[in-house]
Amino acid sequence: MGGWVLEVCKMAMYMTFPVALFHIFNQPDYFEEWVTKKKRELYPPENLSHRAEIEEAIRAVREKRNLQMMKAFDEIEQKSK
């Protein structure tokens, strides 16, 4: 057959091929543009007006919840008297 030289060459190819591909395809310059584009699609920069609307909605929900809790506490207090 091929002997030990062939086996050494095959083993070298089996080991270097995946390592070489890993090195080539994991270069930051290779996919930096793609990654930044995807991040901007998934997490767009915040708009200050949107942020203000969200904070206002959160405040309104908290006020409503606090009023409901206060009514519930008043009812419990009146029942206990």
PDB file with SEQRES, HELIX, SHEET and CRYST1 records, atoms N, CA, C and O in Angstrom:
SEQRES   1 A   81  MET GLY GLY TRP VAL LEU GLU VAL CYS LYS MET ALA MET          
SEQRES   2 A   81  TYR MET THR PHE PRO VAL ALA LEU PHE HIS ILE PHE ASN          
SEQRES   3 A   81  GLN PRO ASP TYR PHE GLU GLU TRP VAL THR LYS LYS LYS          
SEQRES   4 A   81  ARG GLU LEU TYR PRO PRO GLU ASN LEU SER HIS ARG ALA          
SEQRES   5 A   81  GLU ILE GLU GLU ALA ILE ARG ALA VAL ARG GLU LYS ARG          
SEQRES   6 A   81  ASN LEU GLN MET MET LYS ALA PHE ASP GLU ILE GLU GLN          
SEQRES   7 A   81  LYS SER LYS                                                  
HELIX    1 AA1 GLY A    3  PHE A   25  1                                  23    
HELIX    2 AA2 PRO A   28  LEU A   42  1                                  15    
HELIX    3 AA3 LEU A   48  SER A   80  1                                  33    
CRYST1    1.000    1.000    1.000  90.00  90.00  90.00 P 1           1          
ATOM      1  N   MET A   1       0.832  -1.178   0.000  1.00  0.00           N  
ATOM      2  CA  MET A   1       0.000   0.000   0.000  1.00  0.00           C  
ATOM      3  C   MET A   1       0.884   1.251   0.000  1.00  0.00           C  
ATOM      4  O   MET A   1       1.924   1.282  -0.658  1.00  0.00           O  
ATOM      5  N   GLY A   2       0.464   2.278   0.740  1.00  0.00           N  
ATOM      6  CA  GLY A   2       1.183   3.539   0.690  1.00  0.00           C  
ATOM      7  C   GLY A   2       2.291   3.648   1.721  1.00  0.00           C  
ATOM      8  O   GLY A   2       3.254   4.389   1.524  1.00  0.00           O  
ATOM      9  N   GLY A   3       2.166   2.932   2.796  1.00  0.00           N  
ATOM     10  CA  GLY A   3       3.191   2.989   3.819  1.00  0.00           C  
ATOM     11  C   GLY A   3       2.954   4.133   4.804  1.00  0.00           C  
ATOM     12  O   GLY A   3       1.918   4.797   4.806  1.00  0.00           O  
ATOM     13  N   TRP A   4       3.954   4.317   5.621  1.00  0.00           N  
ATOM     14  CA  TRP A   4       3.823   5.298   6.700  1.00  0.00           C  
ATOM     15  C   TRP A   4       3.838   6.738   6.191  1.00  0.00           C  
ATOM     16  O   TRP A   4       3.253   7.619   6.822  1.00  0.00           O  
ATOM     17  N   VAL A   5       4.494   6.989   5.063  1.00  0.00           N  
ATOM     18  CA  VAL A   5       4.554   8.347   4.520  1.00  0.00           C  
ATOM     19  C   VAL A   5       3.155   8.815   4.098  1.00  0.00           C  
ATOM     20  O   VAL A   5       2.768   9.956   4.353  1.00  0.00           O  
ATOM     21  N   LEU A   6       2.412   7.927   3.454  1.00  0.00           N  
ATOM     22  CA  LEU A   6       1.058   8.258   3.047  1.00  0.00           C  
ATOM     23  C   LEU A   6       0.184   8.533   4.276  1.00  0.00           C  
ATOM     24  O   LEU A   6      -0.611   9.473   4.282  1.00  0.00           O  
ATOM     25  N   GLU A   7       0.335   7.718   5.297  1.00  0.00           N  
ATOM     26  CA  GLU A   7      -0.453   7.902   6.523  1.00  0.00           C  
ATOM     27  C   GLU A   7      -0.120   9.235   7.202  1.00  0.00           C  
ATOM     28  O   GLU A   7      -1.014   9.914   7.707  1.00  0.00           O  
ATOM     29  N   VAL A   8       1.140   9.602   7.215  1.00  0.00           N  
ATOM     30  CA  VAL A   8       1.536  10.879   7.807  1.00  0.00           C  
ATOM     31  C   VAL A   8       0.952  12.028   6.993  1.00  0.00           C  
ATOM     32  O   VAL A   8       0.480  13.004   7.576  1.00  0.00           O  
ATOM     33  N   CYS A   9       0.969  11.944   5.686  1.00  0.00           N  
ATOM     34  CA  CYS A   9       0.399  13.001   4.837  1.00  0.00           C  
ATOM     35  C   CYS A   9      -1.110  13.114   5.035  1.00  0.00           C  
ATOM     36  O   CYS A   9      -1.650  14.217   5.119  1.00  0.00           O  
ATOM     37  N   LYS A  10      -1.793  11.957   5.111  1.00  0.00           N  
ATOM     38  CA  LYS A  10      -3.239  11.992   5.334  1.00  0.00           C  
ATOM     39  C   LYS A  10      -3.561  12.621   6.690  1.00  0.00           C  
ATOM     40  O   LYS A  10      -4.472  13.443   6.790  1.00  0.00           O  
ATOM     41  N   MET A  11      -2.828  12.245   7.721  1.00  0.00           N  
ATOM     42  CA  MET A  11      -3.071  12.789   9.054  1.00  0.00           C  
ATOM     43  C   MET A  11      -2.799  14.292   9.082  1.00  0.00           C  
ATOM     44  O   MET A  11      -3.534  15.043   9.724  1.00  0.00           O  
ATOM     45  N   ALA A  12      -1.759  14.730   8.398  1.00  0.00           N  
ATOM     46  CA  ALA A  12      -1.462  16.166   8.348  1.00  0.00           C  
ATOM     47  C   ALA A  12      -2.599  16.915   7.652  1.00  0.00           C  
ATOM     48  O   ALA A  12      -2.980  18.002   8.086  1.00  0.00           O  
ATOM     49  N   MET A  13      -3.141  16.340   6.576  1.00  0.00           N  
ATOM     50  CA  MET A  13      -4.242  16.994   5.878  1.00  0.00           C  
ATOM     51  C   MET A  13      -5.500  17.009   6.751  1.00  0.00           C  
ATOM     52  O   MET A  13      -6.212  18.013   6.789  1.00  0.00           O  
ATOM     53  N   TYR A  14      -5.779  15.912   7.447  1.00  0.00           N  
ATOM     54  CA  TYR A  14      -6.957  15.848   8.319  1.00  0.00           C  
ATOM     55  C   TYR A  14      -6.875  16.887   9.437  1.00  0.00           C  
ATOM     56  O   TYR A  14      -7.899  17.409   9.877  1.00  0.00           O  
ATOM     57  N   MET A  15      -5.683  17.181   9.887  1.00  0.00           N  
ATOM     58  CA  MET A  15      -5.531  18.132  10.989  1.00  0.00           C  
ATOM     59  C   MET A  15      -5.464  19.578  10.498  1.00  0.00           C  
ATOM     60  O   MET A  15      -6.010  20.471  11.146  1.00  0.00           O  
ATOM     61  N   THR A  16      -4.811  19.819   9.376  1.00  0.00           N  
ATOM     62  CA  THR A  16      -4.630  21.206   8.931  1.00  0.00           C  
ATOM     63  C   THR A  16      -5.839  21.765   8.193  1.00  0.00           C  
ATOM     64  O   THR A  16      -6.074  22.972   8.247  1.00  0.00           O  
ATOM     65  N   PHE A  17      -6.611  20.933   7.506  1.00  0.00           N  
ATOM     66  CA  PHE A  17      -7.751  21.431   6.738  1.00  0.00           C  
ATOM     67  C   PHE A  17      -8.771  22.149   7.623  1.00  0.00           C  
ATOM     68  O   PHE A  17      -9.115  23.289   7.314  1.00  0.00           O  
ATOM     69  N   PRO A  18      -9.280  21.543   8.718  1.00  0.00           N  
ATOM     70  CA  PRO A  18     -10.252  22.281   9.541  1.00  0.00           C  
ATOM     71  C   PRO A  18      -9.646  23.490  10.236  1.00  0.00           C  
ATOM     72  O   PRO A  18     -10.314  24.511  10.399  1.00  0.00           O  
ATOM     73  N   VAL A  19      -8.393  23.383  10.644  1.00  0.00           N  
ATOM     74  CA  VAL A  19      -7.749  24.506  11.317  1.00  0.00           C  
ATOM     75  C   VAL A  19      -7.573  25.662  10.335  1.00  0.00           C  
ATOM     76  O   VAL A  19      -7.791  26.818  10.700  1.00  0.00           O  
ATOM     77  N   ALA A  20      -7.187  25.371   9.108  1.00  0.00           N  
ATOM     78  CA  ALA A  20      -7.022  26.419   8.101  1.00  0.00           C  
ATOM     79  C   ALA A  20      -8.364  27.083   7.785  1.00  0.00           C  
ATOM     80  O   ALA A  20      -8.434  28.308   7.683  1.00  0.00           O  
ATOM     81  N   LEU A  21      -9.432  26.290   7.627  1.00  0.00           N  
ATOM     82  CA  LEU A  21     -10.746  26.869   7.366  1.00  0.00           C  
ATOM     83  C   LEU A  21     -11.218  27.722   8.538  1.00  0.00           C  
ATOM     84  O   LEU A  21     -11.780  28.798   8.334  1.00  0.00           O  
ATOM     85  N   PHE A  22     -10.998  27.254   9.755  1.00  0.00           N  
ATOM     86  CA  PHE A  22     -11.362  28.024  10.934  1.00  0.00           C  
ATOM     87  C   PHE A  22     -10.630  29.364  10.933  1.00  0.00           C  
ATOM     88  O   PHE A  22     -11.221  30.405  11.221  1.00  0.00           O  
ATOM     89  N   HIS A  23      -9.348  29.326  10.610  1.00  0.00           N  
ATOM     90  CA  HIS A  23      -8.550  30.555  10.585  1.00  0.00           C  
ATOM     91  C   HIS A  23      -9.031  31.513   9.497  1.00  0.00           C  
ATOM     92  O   HIS A  23      -9.137  32.716   9.732  1.00  0.00           O  
ATOM     93  N   ILE A  24      -9.320  30.988   8.322  1.00  0.00           N  
ATOM     94  CA  ILE A  24      -9.718  31.842   7.201  1.00  0.00           C  
ATOM     95  C   ILE A  24     -11.088  32.468   7.450  1.00  0.00           C  
ATOM     96  O   ILE A  24     -11.260  33.674   7.270  1.00  0.00           O  
ATOM     97  N   PHE A  25     -12.060  31.661   7.862  1.00  0.00           N  
ATOM     98  CA  PHE A  25     -13.435  32.152   7.958  1.00  0.00           C  
ATOM     99  C   PHE A  25     -13.740  32.864   9.267  1.00  0.00           C  
ATOM    100  O   PHE A  25     -14.833  33.412   9.413  1.00  0.00           O  
ATOM    101  N   ASN A  26     -12.834  32.878  10.209  1.00  0.00           N  
ATOM    102  CA  ASN A  26     -13.059  33.599  11.456  1.00  0.00           C  
ATOM    103  C   ASN A  26     -12.218  34.863  11.555  1.00  0.00           C  
ATOM    104  O   ASN A  26     -11.942  35.346  12.653  1.00  0.00           O  
ATOM    105  N   GLN A  27     -11.820  35.387  10.431  1.00  0.00           N  
ATOM    106  CA  GLN A  27     -11.137  36.666  10.415  1.00  0.00           C  
ATOM    107  C   GLN A  27     -12.180  37.761  10.634  1.00  0.00           C  
ATOM    108  O   GLN A  27     -13.233  37.734   9.997  1.00  0.00           O  
ATOM    109  N   PRO A  28     -11.915  38.716  11.513  1.00  0.00           N  
ATOM    110  CA  PRO A  28     -12.901  39.768  11.774  1.00  0.00           C  
ATOM    111  C   PRO A  28     -13.269  40.581  10.539  1.00  0.00           C  
ATOM    112  O   PRO A  28     -14.418  40.998  10.397  1.00  0.00           O  
ATOM    113  N   ASP A  29     -12.326  40.807   9.660  1.00  0.00           N  
ATOM    114  CA  ASP A  29     -12.618  41.592   8.463  1.00  0.00           C  
ATOM    115  C   ASP A  29     -13.582  40.862   7.534  1.00  0.00           C  
ATOM    116  O   ASP A  29     -14.280  41.494   6.741  1.00  0.00           O  
ATOM    117  N   TYR A  30     -13.622  39.546   7.629  1.00  0.00           N  
ATOM    118  CA  TYR A  30     -14.441  38.748   6.728  1.00  0.00           C  
ATOM    119  C   TYR A  30     -15.924  38.968   6.987  1.00  0.00           C  
ATOM    120  O   TYR A  30     -16.703  39.037   6.037  1.00  0.00           O  
ATOM    121  N   PHE A  31     -16.335  39.081   8.247  1.00  0.00           N  
ATOM    122  CA  PHE A  31     -17.760  39.169   8.533  1.00  0.00           C  
ATOM    123  C   PHE A  31     -18.147  40.353   9.418  1.00  0.00           C  
ATOM    124  O   PHE A  31     -19.269  40.398   9.922  1.00  0.00           O  
ATOM    125  N   GLU A  32     -17.253  41.301   9.613  1.00  0.00           N  
ATOM    126  CA  GLU A  32     -17.554  42.456  10.464  1.00  0.00           C  
ATOM    127  C   GLU A  32     -18.723  43.271   9.917  1.00  0.00           C  
ATOM    128  O   GLU A  32     -19.599  43.682  10.678  1.00  0.00           O  
ATOM    129  N   GLU A  33     -18.744  43.504   8.624  1.00  0.00           N  
ATOM    130  CA  GLU A  33     -19.824  44.279   8.017  1.00  0.00           C  
ATOM    131  C   GLU A  33     -21.160  43.567   8.186  1.00  0.00           C  
ATOM    132  O   GLU A  33     -22.169  44.198   8.500  1.00  0.00           O  
ATOM    133  N   TRP A  34     -21.166  42.250   7.979  1.00  0.00           N  
ATOM    134  CA  TRP A  34     -22.405  41.478   8.115  1.00  0.00           C  
ATOM    135  C   TRP A  34     -22.926  41.523   9.548  1.00  0.00           C  
ATOM    136  O   TRP A  34     -24.128  41.677   9.764  1.00  0.00           O  
ATOM    137  N   VAL A  35     -22.037  41.389  10.522  1.00  0.00           N  
ATOM    138  CA  VAL A  35     -22.445  41.386  11.924  1.00  0.00           C  
ATOM    139  C   VAL A  35     -23.010  42.751  12.318  1.00  0.00           C  
ATOM    140  O   VAL A  35     -24.051  42.814  12.972  1.00  0.00           O  
ATOM    141  N   THR A  36     -22.358  43.819  11.943  1.00  0.00           N  
ATOM    142  CA  THR A  36     -22.858  45.142  12.312  1.00  0.00           C  
ATOM    143  C   THR A  36     -24.195  45.429  11.637  1.00  0.00           C  
ATOM    144  O   THR A  36     -25.067  46.058  12.237  1.00  0.00           O  
ATOM    145  N   LYS A  37     -24.365  44.979  10.409  1.00  0.00           N  
ATOM    146  CA  LYS A  37     -25.638  45.177   9.713  1.00  0.00           C  
ATOM    147  C   LYS A  37     -26.759  44.418  10.427  1.00  0.00           C  
ATOM    148  O   LYS A  37     -27.845  44.965  10.624  1.00  0.00           O  
ATOM    149  N   LYS A  38     -26.510  43.179  10.810  1.00  0.00           N  
ATOM    150  CA  LYS A  38     -27.521  42.383  11.512  1.00  0.00           C  
ATOM    151  C   LYS A  38     -27.850  42.982  12.872  1.00  0.00           C  
ATOM    152  O   LYS A  38     -29.015  43.011  13.267  1.00  0.00           O  
ATOM    153  N   LYS A  39     -26.848  43.457  13.587  1.00  0.00           N  
ATOM    154  CA  LYS A  39     -27.097  44.071  14.899  1.00  0.00           C  
ATOM    155  C   LYS A  39     -27.962  45.312  14.755  1.00  0.00           C  
ATOM    156  O   LYS A  39     -28.843  45.548  15.582  1.00  0.00           O  
ATOM    157  N   ARG A  40     -27.728  46.102  13.726  1.00  0.00           N  
ATOM    158  CA  ARG A  40     -28.538  47.308  13.520  1.00  0.00           C  
ATOM    159  C   ARG A  40     -29.963  46.952  13.139  1.00  0.00           C  
ATOM    160  O   ARG A  40     -30.898  47.677  13.482  1.00  0.00           O  
ATOM    161  N   GLU A  41     -30.143  45.820  12.418  1.00  0.00           N  
ATOM    162  CA  GLU A  41     -31.500  45.392  12.076  1.00  0.00           C  
ATOM    163  C   GLU A  41     -32.241  44.917  13.329  1.00  0.00           C  
ATOM    164  O   GLU A  41     -33.409  45.253  13.529  1.00  0.00           O  
ATOM    165  N   LEU A  42     -31.565  44.143  14.161  1.00  0.00           N  
ATOM    166  CA  LEU A  42     -32.209  43.586  15.350  1.00  0.00           C  
ATOM    167  C   LEU A  42     -32.382  44.611  16.455  1.00  0.00           C  
ATOM    168  O   LEU A  42     -33.419  44.640  17.119  1.00  0.00           O  
ATOM    169  N   TYR A  43     -31.386  45.444  16.659  1.00  0.00           N  
ATOM    170  CA  TYR A  43     -31.403  46.449  17.727  1.00  0.00           C  
ATOM    171  C   TYR A  43     -31.134  47.831  17.136  1.00  0.00           C  
ATOM    172  O   TYR A  43     -30.012  48.332  17.209  1.00  0.00           O  
ATOM    173  N   PRO A  44     -32.162  48.443  16.552  1.00  0.00           N  
ATOM    174  CA  PRO A  44     -31.929  49.759  15.937  1.00  0.00           C  
ATOM    175  C   PRO A  44     -31.591  50.798  17.003  1.00  0.00           C  
ATOM    176  O   PRO A  44     -31.970  50.645  18.164  1.00  0.00           O  
ATOM    177  N   PRO A  45     -30.884  51.845  16.614  1.00  0.00           N  
ATOM    178  CA  PRO A  45     -30.565  52.900  17.578  1.00  0.00           C  
ATOM    179  C   PRO A  45     -31.853  53.510  18.143  1.00  0.00           C  
ATOM    180  O   PRO A  45     -32.855  53.660  17.444  1.00  0.00           O  
ATOM    181  N   GLU A  46     -31.788  53.852  19.421  1.00  0.00           N  
ATOM    182  CA  GLU A  46     -32.983  54.376  20.081  1.00  0.00           C  
ATOM    183  C   GLU A  46     -33.319  55.772  19.575  1.00  0.00           C  
ATOM    184  O   GLU A  46     -32.443  56.602  19.330  1.00  0.00           O  
ATOM    185  N   ASN A  47     -34.601  55.995  19.432  1.00  0.00           N  
ATOM    186  CA  ASN A  47     -35.108  57.297  19.071  1.00  0.00           C  
ATOM    187  C   ASN A  47     -35.600  57.948  20.362  1.00  0.00           C  
ATOM    188  O   ASN A  47     -36.344  57.321  21.116  1.00  0.00           O  
ATOM    189  N   LEU A  48     -35.206  59.176  20.628  1.00  0.00           N  
ATOM    190  CA  LEU A  48     -35.555  59.817  21.893  1.00  0.00           C  
ATOM    191  C   LEU A  48     -37.062  59.986  22.068  1.00  0.00           C  
ATOM    192  O   LEU A  48     -37.565  59.889  23.187  1.00  0.00           O  
ATOM    193  N   SER A  49     -37.782  60.235  20.990  1.00  0.00           N  
ATOM    194  CA  SER A  49     -39.234  60.371  21.119  1.00  0.00           C  
ATOM    195  C   SER A  49     -39.866  59.030  21.474  1.00  0.00           C  
ATOM    196  O   SER A  49     -40.814  58.981  22.258  1.00  0.00           O  
ATOM    197  N   HIS A  50     -39.348  57.938  20.902  1.00  0.00           N  
ATOM    198  CA  HIS A  50     -39.858  56.621  21.260  1.00  0.00           C  
ATOM    199  C   HIS A  50     -39.568  56.313  22.717  1.00  0.00           C  
ATOM    200  O   HIS A  50     -40.401  55.733  23.413  1.00  0.00           O  
ATOM    201  N   ARG A  51     -38.411  56.693  23.168  1.00  0.00           N  
ATOM    202  CA  ARG A  51     -38.034  56.450  24.563  1.00  0.00           C  
ATOM    203  C   ARG A  51     -38.974  57.211  25.506  1.00  0.00           C  
ATOM    204  O   ARG A  51     -39.395  56.675  26.531  1.00  0.00           O  
ATOM    205  N   ALA A  52     -39.296  58.446  25.159  1.00  0.00           N  
ATOM    206  CA  ALA A  52     -40.212  59.237  25.990  1.00  0.00           C  
ATOM    207  C   ALA A  52     -41.603  58.613  26.015  1.00  0.00           C  
ATOM    208  O   ALA A  52     -42.255  58.592  27.059  1.00  0.00           O  
ATOM    209  N   GLU A  53     -42.063  58.103  24.867  1.00  0.00           N  
ATOM    210  CA  GLU A  53     -43.373  57.445  24.814  1.00  0.00           C  
ATOM    211  C   GLU A  53     -43.394  56.193  25.680  1.00  0.00           C  
ATOM    212  O   GLU A  53     -44.373  55.934  26.380  1.00  0.00           O  
ATOM    213  N   ILE A  54     -42.338  55.431  25.633  1.00  0.00           N  
ATOM    214  CA  ILE A  54     -42.255  54.208  26.441  1.00  0.00           C  
ATOM    215  C   ILE A  54     -42.257  54.548  27.920  1.00  0.00           C  
ATOM    216  O   ILE A  54     -42.965  53.911  28.700  1.00  0.00           O  
ATOM    217  N   GLU A  55     -41.476  55.543  28.314  1.00  0.00           N  
ATOM    218  CA  GLU A  55     -41.445  55.937  29.720  1.00  0.00           C  
ATOM    219  C   GLU A  55     -42.804  56.447  30.194  1.00  0.00           C  
ATOM    220  O   GLU A  55     -43.208  56.184  31.327  1.00  0.00           O  
ATOM    221  N   GLU A  56     -43.502  57.169  29.338  1.00  0.00           N  
ATOM    222  CA  GLU A  56     -44.842  57.664  29.682  1.00  0.00           C  
ATOM    223  C   GLU A  56     -45.816  56.498  29.850  1.00  0.00           C  
ATOM    224  O   GLU A  56     -46.630  56.495  30.774  1.00  0.00           O  
ATOM    225  N   ALA A  57     -45.736  55.515  28.965  1.00  0.00           N  
ATOM    226  CA  ALA A  57     -46.609  54.344  29.079  1.00  0.00           C  
ATOM    227  C   ALA A  57     -46.317  53.562  30.361  1.00  0.00           C  
ATOM    228  O   ALA A  57     -47.242  53.102  31.030  1.00  0.00           O  
ATOM    229  N   ILE A  58     -45.056  53.412  30.702  1.00  0.00           N  
ATOM    230  CA  ILE A  58     -44.683  52.717  31.937  1.00  0.00           C  
ATOM    231  C   ILE A  58     -45.223  53.475  33.142  1.00  0.00           C  
ATOM    232  O   ILE A  58     -45.752  52.866  34.071  1.00  0.00           O  
ATOM    233  N   ARG A  59     -45.095  54.792  33.134  1.00  0.00           N  
ATOM    234  CA  ARG A  59     -45.588  55.598  34.247  1.00  0.00           C  
ATOM    235  C   ARG A  59     -47.100  55.459  34.389  1.00  0.00           C  
ATOM    236  O   ARG A  59     -47.611  55.349  35.504  1.00  0.00           O  
ATOM    237  N   ALA A  60     -47.821  55.464  33.263  1.00  0.00           N  
ATOM    238  CA  ALA A  60     -49.281  55.339  33.303  1.00  0.00           C  
ATOM    239  C   ALA A  60     -49.697  53.980  33.858  1.00  0.00           C  
ATOM    240  O   ALA A  60     -50.633  53.894  34.654  1.00  0.00           O  
ATOM    241  N   VAL A  61     -49.016  52.932  33.448  1.00  0.00           N  
ATOM    242  CA  VAL A  61     -49.345  51.591  33.945  1.00  0.00           C  
ATOM    243  C   VAL A  61     -49.063  51.500  35.437  1.00  0.00           C  
ATOM    244  O   VAL A  61     -49.853  50.914  36.177  1.00  0.00           O  
ATOM    245  N   ARG A  62     -47.976  52.058  35.880  1.00  0.00           N  
ATOM    246  CA  ARG A  62     -47.651  52.026  37.316  1.00  0.00           C  
ATOM    247  C   ARG A  62     -48.677  52.802  38.137  1.00  0.00           C  
ATOM    248  O   ARG A  62     -49.083  52.357  39.211  1.00  0.00           O  
ATOM    249  N   GLU A  63     -49.099  53.972  37.627  1.00  0.00           N  
ATOM    250  CA  GLU A  63     -50.109  54.749  38.346  1.00  0.00           C  
ATOM    251  C   GLU A  63     -51.422  53.970  38.446  1.00  0.00           C  
ATOM    252  O   GLU A  63     -52.058  53.949  39.500  1.00  0.00           O  
ATOM    253  N   LYS A  64     -51.818  53.341  37.359  1.00  0.00           N  
ATOM    254  CA  LYS A  64     -53.050  52.556  37.360  1.00  0.00           C  
ATOM    255  C   LYS A  64     -52.958  51.402  38.346  1.00  0.00           C  
ATOM    256  O   LYS A  64     -53.896  51.147  39.101  1.00  0.00           O  
ATOM    257  N   ARG A  65     -51.839  50.715  38.339  1.00  0.00           N  
ATOM    258  CA  ARG A  65     -51.645  49.597  39.267  1.00  0.00           C  
ATOM    259  C   ARG A  65     -51.634  50.082  40.719  1.00  0.00           C  
ATOM    260  O   ARG A  65     -52.206  49.431  41.594  1.00  0.00           O  
ATOM    261  N   ASN A  66     -50.993  51.211  40.976  1.00  0.00           N  
ATOM    262  CA  ASN A  66     -50.965  51.757  42.333  1.00  0.00           C  
ATOM    263  C   ASN A  66     -52.369  52.138  42.804  1.00  0.00           C  
ATOM    264  O   ASN A  66     -52.715  51.903  43.961  1.00  0.00           O  
ATOM    265  N   LEU A  67     -53.179  52.721  41.921  1.00  0.00           N  
ATOM    266  CA  LEU A  67     -54.557  53.064  42.286  1.00  0.00           C  
ATOM    267  C   LEU A  67     -55.365  51.809  42.611  1.00  0.00           C  
ATOM    268  O   LEU A  67     -56.133  51.792  43.572  1.00  0.00           O  
ATOM    269  N   GLN A  68     -55.188  50.762  41.806  1.00  0.00           N  
ATOM    270  CA  GLN A  68     -55.897  49.510  42.079  1.00  0.00           C  
ATOM    271  C   GLN A  68     -55.482  48.927  43.428  1.00  0.00           C  
ATOM    272  O   GLN A  68     -56.324  48.449  44.187  1.00  0.00           O  
ATOM    273  N   MET A  69     -54.197  48.967  43.720  1.00  0.00           N  
ATOM    274  CA  MET A  69     -53.719  48.441  44.994  1.00  0.00           C  
ATOM    275  C   MET A  69     -54.253  49.267  46.169  1.00  0.00           C  
ATOM    276  O   MET A  69     -54.630  48.714  47.203  1.00  0.00           O  
ATOM    277  N   MET A  70     -54.280  50.577  46.005  1.00  0.00           N  
ATOM    278  CA  MET A  70     -54.796  51.434  47.073  1.00  0.00           C  
ATOM    279  C   MET A  70     -56.282  51.148  47.320  1.00  0.00           C  
ATOM    280  O   MET A  70     -56.713  51.102  48.473  1.00  0.00           O  
ATOM    281  N   LYS A  71     -57.068  50.956  46.260  1.00  0.00           N  
ATOM    282  CA  LYS A  71     -58.481  50.613  46.418  1.00  0.00           C  
ATOM    283  C   LYS A  71     -58.627  49.273  47.132  1.00  0.00           C  
ATOM    284  O   LYS A  71     -59.479  49.121  48.007  1.00  0.00           O  
ATOM    285  N   ALA A  72     -57.800  48.307  46.759  1.00  0.00           N  
ATOM    286  CA  ALA A  72     -57.863  46.990  47.397  1.00  0.00           C  
ATOM    287  C   ALA A  72     -57.501  47.097  48.875  1.00  0.00           C  
ATOM    288  O   ALA A  72     -58.140  46.456  49.709  1.00  0.00           O  
ATOM    289  N   PHE A  73     -56.502  47.882  49.209  1.00  0.00           N  
ATOM    290  CA  PHE A  73     -56.123  48.058  50.616  1.00  0.00           C  
ATOM    291  C   PHE A  73     -57.230  48.762  51.410  1.00  0.00           C  
ATOM    292  O   PHE A  73     -57.493  48.416  52.561  1.00  0.00           O  
ATOM    293  N   ASP A  74     -57.873  49.753  50.780  1.00  0.00           N  
ATOM    294  CA  ASP A  74     -58.980  50.444  51.445  1.00  0.00           C  
ATOM    295  C   ASP A  74     -60.136  49.487  51.729  1.00  0.00           C  
ATOM    296  O   ASP A  74     -60.735  49.529  52.804  1.00  0.00           O  
ATOM    297  N   GLU A  75     -60.447  48.618  50.750  1.00  0.00           N  
ATOM    298  CA  GLU A  75     -61.521  47.641  50.944  1.00  0.00           C  
ATOM    299  C   GLU A  75     -61.184  46.679  52.070  1.00  0.00           C  
ATOM    300  O   GLU A  75     -62.041  46.361  52.894  1.00  0.00           O  
ATOM    301  N   ILE A  76     -59.953  46.218  52.112  1.00  0.00           N  
ATOM    302  CA  ILE A  76     -59.539  45.298  53.172  1.00  0.00           C  
ATOM    303  C   ILE A  76     -59.591  46.001  54.520  1.00  0.00           C  
ATOM    304  O   ILE A  76     -60.018  45.410  55.512  1.00  0.00           O  
ATOM    305  N   GLU A  77     -59.169  47.236  54.563  1.00  0.00           N  
ATOM    306  CA  GLU A  77     -59.179  48.010  55.816  1.00  0.00           C  
ATOM    307  C   GLU A  77     -60.594  48.240  56.312  1.00  0.00           C  
ATOM    308  O   GLU A  77     -60.854  48.160  57.512  1.00  0.00           O  
ATOM    309  N   GLN A  78     -61.513  48.527  55.394  1.00  0.00           N  
ATOM    310  CA  GLN A  78     -62.904  48.782  55.778  1.00  0.00           C  
ATOM    311  C   GLN A  78     -63.587  47.494  56.244  1.00  0.00           C  
ATOM    312  O   GLN A  78     -64.430  47.532  57.140  1.00  0.00           O  
ATOM    313  N   LYS A  79     -63.227  46.349  55.639  1.00  0.00           N  
ATOM    314  CA  LYS A  79     -63.796  45.077  56.061  1.00  0.00           C  
ATOM    315  C   LYS A  79     -63.312  44.685  57.451  1.00  0.00           C  
ATOM    316  O   LYS A  79     -64.050  44.078  58.227  1.00  0.00           O  
ATOM    317  N   SER A  80     -62.079  45.034  57.754  1.00  0.00           N  
ATOM    318  CA  SER A  80     -61.532  44.664  59.060  1.00  0.00           C  
ATOM    319  C   SER A  80     -62.098  45.503  60.191  1.00  0.00           C  
ATOM    320  O   SER A  80     -61.980  45.099  61.348  1.00  0.00           O  
ATOM    321  N   LYS A  81     -62.702  46.641  59.923  1.00  0.00           N  
ATOM    322  CA  LYS A  81     -63.256  47.512  60.967  1.00  0.00           C  
ATOM    323  C   LYS A  81     -64.603  47.081  61.393  1.00  0.00           C  
ATOM    324  O   LYS A  81     -65.205  47.709  62.264  1.00  0.00           O  
TER     325      LYS A  81                                                      
END                                                                             
